[in-house]
Amino acid sequence: MNLNIGIDIAKNVHEACLVNENGEQIGKFIQLKNSKKSIEKFTKHIEKVSKELNAEPRIGMEATGIYWYSLFSELSKKYKIHVYNPSQISGFASVNIRESKTDKIDAKTIANMLRFGESPKTNYSDTQRLELREYGRFYFKLTSIKINLKKRLRRNLHLIFPGYDEIFKNLFTATSKEIITNITTPEKVLEMGEKKLLEIMKEKSKNHIDPEKAKILIEKAEDTIPSEIIKESSLFEFQMMLEMIENYEKQIASIENKMMSIWNKVREKHYIQTIGGVTELRAAMIWAEMGNVDDFKHPDQIVAFAGYDPKVRKSGNKEVIGGPNKRGSKILRWVLGWTVQEAKCSNPVIGQYFDKKIEQGKHYNNARCAAAKKLIRIIWSVEKNKKSFQIPDNLLSS
C-alpha cells in the first residue's frame, strides 16, 4: 500500500496533498516552505501518517522552472520522488470536467497521478545531465545575446561606413575585426592609406588576403556617404558593442569548457557524436536536453518532445496540417536545427534528404525541419542500438 503525496511547486511556498490508494484525501492541505524547519516538520507528518496507514510514502512534484530543485534535493535523500513536466499534469487534469485550477487542486492532481501509475519521462536524479543541461541553457542564452549584438553592430556599421559589409561579408574574421576595431570610419581608412592598410590585412590574414581588397576598401571609403546624423552616438555604441561581443565570446568559451568537462566523463557510453555533422559540443547538448533515450519507445516521441511534430487544426471535415508546433524543448530544437545546417553539407544521409525535400518544392525552413526529424531518428537508432553511425554503402561513393 502506498501513501501518495503530491506537491505543487511555487517560488516560496509549496502546496502538498496526501492521498490514499482509494483516492481519499488524508487531512488538510499542507503548506511547505524552502526551509529546514518546514521540511523537517513535513517529513515527521509523513512518517506519522504512513505508520498509521502502514503505507509506503512516495512523492510527486511538478518541475516548475528552477523552484523544485532545492526541495527535490532535500526530500530525495529520504523518499522516492517522481518529477512531472507541467504539460503532463495539465493533460491528466483535463479529464476533470471543471476548469478550475489552483495550487491545491494541482497538488491533489499530482498525488492522483502517482496513484494511477503515471510516471515521468526524465530521470532527474542524473546530476551530470542536469548540470550539463543548465550550462547548455546558459550557453544558449549568451549565444542569443551575442547574435543580437552582432545584428545591432552590423546596423550601426551601415551608418558609420555604408558598404563595408559588401567587401567583408563576414565582419568577424581576424582581418575585418582589426579594421572595424581600430580603423572604423572611412576617414580613418583614407588617413591610413592603401600601403599601410594592405600590411595590416596581410598580417592579420597570415598573407591569405587578396591584395586588391585594400584598394577596393580605399575606393569604397572615398565614395561612401556615412550618416552625419547620430554619428557620434552610433560610433560610441558600435565600439561598446565590439567590447561586449568580445566579452561574451570569452564567457561562452568558458561555458563550453565546463560542458565538455562533463561530456568527456560520459561520452564513451554514447554514440551521438559519431553522426556526421554532430560535433562533441552539440552531442553534449542533445544528450543533456533529450534525456535518457530508453524513455522513448519510438523516435517520433523525441520529435514531439523537441516540438517538431506538426500543428494540426480540425474544423468539421477539414484538416489543416501546419509547421512545427514548437511546444517542446526550445533548446533541443535549436541545437538540432544548428546541427542540420552543418550536417547537410558533411553528412550525405542528411544532405541528400534535405536536397530531396527542396526538389519536392519544400520551403528551405520546411526542408530543414524535415532534416532535423531525420537526424532525430538517426540519434534514436545509434543510441538505442549502441552502435556508431555508419554511412550506407550506396551513399559512400556519391
C-alpha positions as CSV (number, residue, x, y, z in Angstrom):
1,M,0.0,0.0,0.0
2,N,1.3,3.5,-0.9
3,L,0.8,6.9,0.6
4,N,0.7,9.2,-2.4
5,I,2.0,12.8,-1.8
6,G,1.5,15.5,-4.4
7,I,3.4,18.8,-4.2
8,D,2.6,21.8,-6.3
9,I,5.8,23.8,-6.6
10,A,5.8,27.6,-6.3
11,K,8.6,30.1,-5.7
12,N,8.5,30.3,-1.9
13,V,5.5,28.3,-0.6
14,H,4.5,24.9,-2.0
15,E,1.2,23.1,-1.5
16,A,1.2,19.4,-0.5
17,C,-1.7,16.9,-0.5
18,L,-1.8,13.3,0.9
19,V,-4.0,10.8,-0.8
20,N,-4.5,7.1,0.0
21,E,-4.8,4.2,-2.5
22,N,-8.6,4.8,-2.9
23,G,-8.1,8.5,-3.8
24,E,-9.3,9.8,-0.5
25,Q,-7.5,12.9,0.8
26,I,-5.9,12.5,4.2
27,G,-6.1,15.5,6.4
28,K,-5.8,19.1,5.2
29,F,-3.5,20.6,2.5
30,I,-0.1,21.3,3.9
31,Q,2.0,24.4,3.1
32,L,5.7,23.7,2.7
33,K,8.4,26.3,2.6
34,N,12.0,26.2,1.4
35,S,13.4,25.9,4.9
36,K,14.9,23.1,7.0
37,K,12.4,23.6,9.8
38,S,9.4,23.3,7.4
39,I,10.8,20.2,5.6
40,E,11.6,18.6,9.0
41,K,8.0,19.2,10.2
42,F,6.6,17.9,6.9
43,T,8.7,14.7,6.9
44,K,7.6,14.0,10.5
45,H,4.0,14.3,9.5
46,I,4.6,11.9,6.5
47,E,6.2,9.4,8.8
48,K,3.3,9.6,11.3
49,V,0.6,9.1,8.6
50,S,2.5,6.4,6.8
51,K,2.9,4.5,10.1
52,E,-0.8,4.8,10.9
53,L,-1.8,3.5,7.5
54,N,1.1,1.0,7.2
55,A,1.8,2.6,3.8
56,E,5.0,3.3,1.8
57,P,5.3,7.1,1.1
58,R,6.1,8.3,-2.4
59,I,6.2,11.9,-3.6
60,G,5.3,13.5,-6.9
61,M,6.1,17.1,-7.7
62,E,5.9,19.5,-10.7
63,A,9.1,20.7,-12.4
64,T,8.3,24.3,-12.3
65,G,11.2,26.4,-13.5
66,I,14.1,26.2,-11.1
67,Y,12.0,26.2,-7.9
68,W,11.7,22.5,-7.4
69,Y,15.5,21.8,-7.3
70,S,16.0,22.6,-3.6
71,L,13.0,20.7,-2.4
72,F,13.9,17.7,-4.6
73,S,17.5,17.7,-3.4
74,E,16.4,17.5,0.2
75,L,13.4,15.2,0.0
76,S,15.1,12.7,-2.4
77,K,17.6,11.9,0.4
78,K,14.8,10.1,2.1
79,Y,12.0,9.4,-0.4
80,K,11.4,8.2,-3.9
81,I,10.5,11.3,-5.9
82,H,8.6,11.4,-9.2
83,V,9.1,14.7,-11.1
84,Y,6.4,15.7,-13.7
85,N,6.5,18.1,-16.6
86,P,3.8,20.7,-16.2
87,S,2.2,19.6,-19.5
88,Q,1.8,16.1,-18.1
89,I,-0.1,17.4,-15.1
90,S,-2.2,19.7,-17.4
91,G,-3.1,16.7,-19.6
92,F,-4.0,14.5,-16.6
93,A,-6.1,17.3,-15.0
94,S,-8.0,17.9,-18.3
95,V,-10.2,14.8,-17.5
96,N,-11.7,16.9,-14.7
97,I,-15.0,18.5,-16.1
98,R,-14.5,21.6,-14.0
99,E,-11.9,24.0,-15.5
100,S,-10.8,25.3,-12.1
101,K,-7.1,25.4,-11.4
102,T,-5.4,26.2,-8.1
103,D,-2.2,25.2,-6.3
104,K,-4.2,22.9,-4.1
105,I,-6.0,21.2,-7.0
106,D,-2.7,20.7,-8.7
107,A,-1.2,19.1,-5.6
108,K,-4.1,16.7,-5.4
109,T,-3.8,16.0,-9.2
110,I,-0.2,15.1,-8.8
111,A,-1.0,12.7,-5.9
112,N,-3.6,11.0,-8.0
113,M,-1.1,10.7,-10.9
114,L,1.1,8.7,-8.6
115,R,-1.9,6.6,-7.6
116,F,-2.7,5.7,-11.2
117,G,0.9,5.0,-12.0
118,E,1.6,7.9,-14.3
119,S,5.4,8.1,-14.5
120,P,7.7,11.0,-15.5
121,K,9.8,10.9,-18.7
122,T,13.0,12.3,-17.3
123,N,15.4,10.9,-14.7
124,Y,16.1,13.9,-12.6
125,S,18.5,12.0,-10.3
126,D,21.1,12.2,-13.2
127,T,23.0,15.1,-11.8
128,Q,25.6,15.1,-14.6
129,R,22.9,15.5,-17.2
130,L,21.2,18.2,-15.1
131,E,24.4,20.2,-14.7
132,L,25.2,19.9,-18.4
133,R,21.6,21.0,-19.3
134,E,21.9,24.0,-17.1
135,Y,25.2,25.0,-18.7
136,G,23.7,24.4,-22.1
137,R,20.8,26.7,-21.4
138,F,23.1,29.4,-20.2
139,Y,25.2,28.8,-23.3
140,F,22.1,29.3,-25.5
141,K,21.1,32.5,-23.6
142,L,24.5,34.1,-24.0
143,T,24.8,33.0,-27.7
144,S,21.4,34.5,-28.4
145,I,22.5,37.8,-26.8
146,K,25.8,37.7,-28.9
147,I,23.8,37.1,-32.1
148,N,21.6,40.1,-31.4
149,L,24.6,42.3,-30.6
150,K,26.1,41.3,-33.9
151,K,22.9,42.3,-35.7
152,R,22.9,45.6,-34.0
153,L,26.6,46.1,-34.7
154,R,26.0,45.5,-38.4
155,R,23.2,48.1,-38.4
156,N,25.5,50.7,-36.8
157,L,28.3,49.9,-39.2
158,H,26.0,50.8,-42.0
159,L,25.5,54.2,-40.5
160,I,29.3,54.7,-39.9
161,F,30.7,53.1,-43.1
162,P,28.0,52.2,-45.7
163,G,29.0,49.4,-48.0
164,Y,31.8,48.0,-45.8
165,D,29.9,44.6,-45.4
166,E,29.9,44.3,-49.3
167,I,33.7,44.0,-49.1
168,F,33.8,41.9,-45.9
169,K,30.7,39.6,-45.9
170,N,31.9,38.2,-42.6
171,L,32.6,41.1,-40.3
172,F,34.2,38.9,-37.7
173,T,37.2,37.4,-39.5
174,A,40.6,38.4,-37.9
175,T,41.2,40.9,-40.7
176,S,37.8,42.5,-40.6
177,K,37.8,42.7,-36.8
178,E,41.1,44.5,-36.8
179,I,39.8,47.1,-39.3
180,I,36.4,47.7,-37.6
181,T,38.0,47.9,-34.2
182,N,40.8,50.3,-34.9
183,I,40.1,51.9,-38.4
184,T,36.4,52.1,-38.1
185,T,35.4,55.1,-40.2
186,P,36.0,55.9,-43.9
187,E,38.1,58.9,-42.8
188,K,40.5,56.7,-40.8
189,V,40.8,54.3,-43.7
190,L,41.8,57.1,-46.0
191,E,44.2,58.5,-43.5
192,M,46.0,55.2,-43.2
193,G,46.4,54.8,-47.0
194,E,46.5,51.7,-49.2
195,K,50.0,50.6,-48.4
196,K,49.7,50.5,-44.6
197,L,46.2,49.0,-44.9
198,L,47.5,46.2,-47.0
199,E,50.3,45.5,-44.5
200,I,47.7,45.1,-41.7
201,M,45.5,42.9,-43.8
202,K,48.4,40.6,-44.7
203,E,49.5,40.3,-41.1
204,K,46.0,39.5,-39.8
205,S,45.2,37.1,-42.6
206,K,48.6,35.4,-42.5
207,N,49.2,36.6,-46.1
208,H,46.0,35.0,-47.4
209,I,44.2,38.3,-48.2
210,D,43.6,39.4,-51.8
211,P,45.9,42.5,-52.3
212,E,43.1,44.0,-54.3
213,K,40.9,44.1,-51.2
214,A,42.9,47.0,-49.7
215,K,42.5,49.0,-52.9
216,I,38.7,48.2,-53.1
217,L,38.3,49.3,-49.4
218,I,40.1,52.6,-50.2
219,E,37.8,53.2,-53.2
220,K,34.7,52.5,-51.1
221,A,35.9,54.9,-48.3
222,E,36.4,57.6,-50.9
223,D,32.9,57.1,-52.5
224,T,30.7,56.2,-49.5
225,I,28.3,58.6,-47.8
226,P,28.3,58.0,-44.0
227,S,25.4,59.4,-41.9
228,E,26.2,62.7,-40.3
229,I,23.1,62.3,-38.2
230,I,23.6,60.5,-34.8
231,K,27.2,59.9,-36.0
232,E,28.9,60.2,-32.5
233,S,26.3,58.1,-30.7
234,S,26.4,55.4,-33.4
235,L,30.2,55.2,-33.2
236,F,30.2,55.1,-29.4
237,E,27.6,52.3,-29.4
238,F,29.5,50.4,-32.1
239,Q,32.7,50.5,-30.1
240,M,30.9,49.4,-26.9
241,M,29.2,46.5,-28.7
242,L,32.6,45.3,-30.0
243,E,33.8,45.1,-26.4
244,M,30.6,43.4,-25.3
245,I,30.8,40.8,-28.1
246,E,34.4,40.0,-27.2
247,N,33.4,39.6,-23.5
248,Y,30.5,37.3,-24.4
249,E,32.8,35.2,-26.6
250,K,35.2,34.7,-23.7
251,Q,32.3,33.7,-21.4
252,I,30.8,31.4,-24.0
253,A,34.2,29.7,-24.4
254,S,34.4,29.2,-20.6
255,I,30.9,27.6,-20.6
256,E,32.0,25.3,-23.5
257,N,34.9,24.1,-21.3
258,K,32.5,23.3,-18.4
259,M,30.2,21.4,-20.7
260,M,33.0,19.4,-22.4
261,S,34.4,18.6,-18.9
262,I,31.1,16.8,-18.1
263,W,30.5,15.3,-21.5
264,N,34.0,13.7,-21.5
265,K,33.1,11.8,-18.4
266,V,30.0,10.1,-20.1
267,R,30.7,10.2,-23.9
268,E,32.2,6.7,-24.1
269,K,28.7,5.3,-23.4
270,H,27.1,7.3,-26.2
271,Y,27.1,7.4,-30.0
272,I,25.5,10.8,-30.9
273,Q,29.0,12.3,-31.7
274,T,29.6,9.6,-34.3
275,I,27.0,11.1,-36.6
276,G,28.5,13.3,-39.3
277,G,27.9,17.0,-38.6
278,V,27.3,16.4,-34.9
279,T,30.2,18.0,-33.0
280,E,31.1,17.0,-29.5
281,L,29.6,20.1,-28.1
282,R,26.3,19.6,-30.0
283,A,26.3,15.9,-28.9
284,A,26.6,17.0,-25.3
285,M,23.7,19.5,-25.6
286,I,21.5,17.0,-27.4
287,W,22.2,14.3,-24.7
288,A,21.5,16.7,-21.9
289,E,18.3,18.1,-23.3
290,M,16.9,14.8,-24.7
291,G,17.3,12.8,-21.6
292,N,17.5,9.0,-21.5
293,V,16.8,7.5,-24.9
294,D,15.3,4.4,-23.2
295,D,12.4,6.6,-22.1
296,F,11.3,7.0,-25.7
297,K,9.8,3.8,-27.3
298,H,9.8,5.5,-30.8
299,P,11.8,8.3,-32.4
300,D,8.5,10.2,-33.1
301,Q,8.2,10.7,-29.3
302,I,11.5,12.7,-29.5
303,V,10.2,14.6,-32.5
304,A,7.2,15.6,-30.4
305,F,9.5,16.3,-27.3
306,A,11.6,18.7,-29.5
307,G,8.4,20.4,-30.8
308,Y,9.0,19.3,-34.4
309,D,5.6,17.5,-34.8
310,P,3.2,19.4,-37.0
311,K,0.3,21.6,-35.9
312,V,-3.0,20.0,-36.8
313,R,-6.2,22.1,-37.0
314,K,-9.5,20.5,-37.5
315,S,-12.8,22.2,-38.3
316,G,-15.6,19.9,-39.3
317,N,-14.3,17.6,-42.0
318,K,-11.4,19.9,-42.9
319,E,-8.0,19.1,-41.5
320,V,-5.1,21.6,-41.9
321,I,-1.5,20.4,-41.1
322,G,0.9,23.3,-40.5
323,G,4.5,23.7,-39.5
324,P,6.2,22.5,-36.2
325,N,4.1,23.2,-33.1
326,K,7.2,24.4,-31.2
327,R,5.7,23.2,-27.9
328,G,8.7,21.1,-26.8
329,S,12.2,21.8,-25.7
330,K,13.3,25.1,-27.3
331,I,17.0,24.3,-26.6
332,L,16.8,20.8,-28.2
333,R,15.1,22.3,-31.3
334,W,17.7,25.0,-31.6
335,V,20.7,22.7,-31.3
336,L,19.2,20.2,-33.8
337,G,18.5,23.0,-36.3
338,W,22.0,24.3,-35.8
339,T,23.4,20.8,-36.3
340,V,21.4,20.2,-39.5
341,Q,23.0,23.4,-41.0
342,E,26.4,21.7,-41.0
343,A,25.2,18.1,-41.3
344,K,23.5,18.7,-44.7
345,C,26.9,19.6,-46.1
346,S,29.1,17.0,-44.3
347,N,26.7,14.0,-43.9
348,P,25.3,12.5,-47.1
349,V,22.3,10.9,-45.4
350,I,21.1,14.3,-44.1
351,G,22.3,16.2,-47.2
352,Q,20.5,14.0,-49.7
353,Y,17.3,14.0,-47.6
354,F,17.4,17.8,-47.3
355,D,18.1,18.2,-51.1
356,K,15.2,15.8,-51.8
357,K,12.8,18.0,-49.8
358,I,14.0,21.1,-51.7
359,E,13.5,19.3,-55.1
360,Q,9.9,18.4,-53.9
361,G,9.3,22.2,-53.7
362,K,9.5,22.5,-49.9
363,H,10.4,25.8,-48.4
364,Y,14.0,26.0,-47.0
365,N,12.8,26.1,-43.4
366,N,10.4,23.2,-44.0
367,A,13.2,21.1,-45.6
368,R,15.4,21.9,-42.6
369,C,12.7,20.8,-40.1
370,A,12.3,17.6,-42.1
371,A,16.1,17.0,-42.0
372,A,16.0,17.7,-38.2
373,K,13.4,14.9,-37.8
374,K,15.6,12.6,-39.9
375,L,18.5,13.5,-37.6
376,I,16.4,12.6,-34.6
377,R,15.6,9.2,-36.0
378,I,19.3,8.6,-36.5
379,I,20.2,9.7,-33.0
380,W,17.5,7.4,-31.6
381,S,18.8,4.5,-33.6
382,V,22.5,4.8,-32.7
383,E,21.8,5.4,-29.0
384,K,19.2,2.6,-28.8
385,N,21.3,0.1,-30.6
386,K,24.6,1.4,-29.0
387,K,26.3,1.4,-32.4
388,S,28.3,4.1,-34.2
389,F,26.7,5.8,-37.1
390,Q,27.7,4.3,-40.5
391,I,27.1,5.9,-43.9
392,P,25.2,3.4,-46.1
393,D,27.4,1.9,-48.9
394,N,25.2,3.4,-51.6
395,L,26.0,6.9,-50.4
396,L,29.7,6.5,-49.8
397,S,30.6,7.0,-53.5
398,S,28.1,9.7,-54.1
